[in-house]
Structure formats: C-alpha cells, structure tokens
Amino acid sequence: MGTEKEELRIALSTVRRGGDKPREVSLKTSLNELQIGLSKINDGRVEINLELTPDGNKINAKGVLLAEWTGECRRCLELVNGELELNVNESFVEEGKTFDDQGIELSEEADVYFFDQLDLDLEPLVRDAVLLALPLSPLCDSSCQGSEPEEFPVIENGVNLQNDEKKGDPRWAVLDLLKE
C-alpha cells in the first residue's frame, strides 16, 4: 500500500502558493510498524491535522496528531487501550542546506526535518512523534496488583504496595538500623 505514504508527501508548490499563509493539512493515514515493546498504534492509523507555514528557507509544521493505541498492562498482562493527542511544532529545511536563515549550522543531528526540491514528507514527523509518545510499559490502573499479588507483590520505591511493608535491599539492612 504505497498510497498511504504518498499522501504524506505534500507538494512544495501548494505549500508556498499562498505566500506566508498557512496551508492546512487534514488527513488520516495508516503506517506500518508503529510499535514500541508491547504497545502499538491500532492498525497504524493516525489522524493528522497540521498547518504548514513557509518561513524563509524553512517550513514550520504545527498542529495535532491523534491515534489510538493498545498494549499489555505491565503487572497483570491484561489488554490496555488509550488515546494519543499530540501537539507538534516542528521545522523542515531544504536538504543540502548547511545553514539556516540565522546562519546556524544544520546537520542530520539537528532538531529539524528535511525536504527535497519537490515535496515535503510528513512521515518522519508523524512516525517520530507517535513512537516517542507510546507508553513503554502501560498500567491498566495505578492500583493494579498484578495477576498473582501474593507470589509477586508490587514494590515501588522499596515499599510493598499490598501491605505497605518496607522491603529494601538486604545488603543495606545494617544501614536501616542506623535510622532507628
């Protein structure tokens, strides 16, 4: 399905046609491999609502990305669902440009995306924003005790959440006596 990726390529002529006026882009797309660990975007579907504004030799993209995700609870392994609503504000500069309008050197490590002579590809922006926002280890509920709480108690910051019993590293037990 090449059409999804092709619709994320916006012709520069349409972006620059209105001068400094923003060009609104609203579309729904489906991208492969939008997954981090056990969390993934449902069917890779992302809704994109952006304004593309020319600014000298760069184009600013500002707007919202919407997506629904599914994962497994890290404690009980039950299915967890959620929604992402991401505000994005990024800049695109022309490939091959080594300096921006202010004379600041640009590189592949710079916090910008690149476009070629013909079009602007939104896929890297969408992919980066969505993957960075996916939860690595979601919880179904903050009070989730897990599938077998007696055998595998939930311990956060050295405290057993089932019975508020403080359990620390036995190697430091001597230091705990000093507190008393």
Salt bridges, closest charged atoms under 4 A:
ASP43 OD2 - ARG45 NH1 2.62
ASP116 OD2 - ARG9 NH2 3.50
ASP119 OD1 - ARG9 NH2 3.04
ASP121 OD2 - ARG9 NH1 3.08
GLU123 OE2 - LYS5 NZ 3.87
GLU123 OE2 - ARG127 NH2 2.95
GLU156 OE2 - ARG75 NH2 2.30
ASP169 OD2 - ARG171 NH2 2.48
ASP176 OD1 - LYS179 NZ 3.95
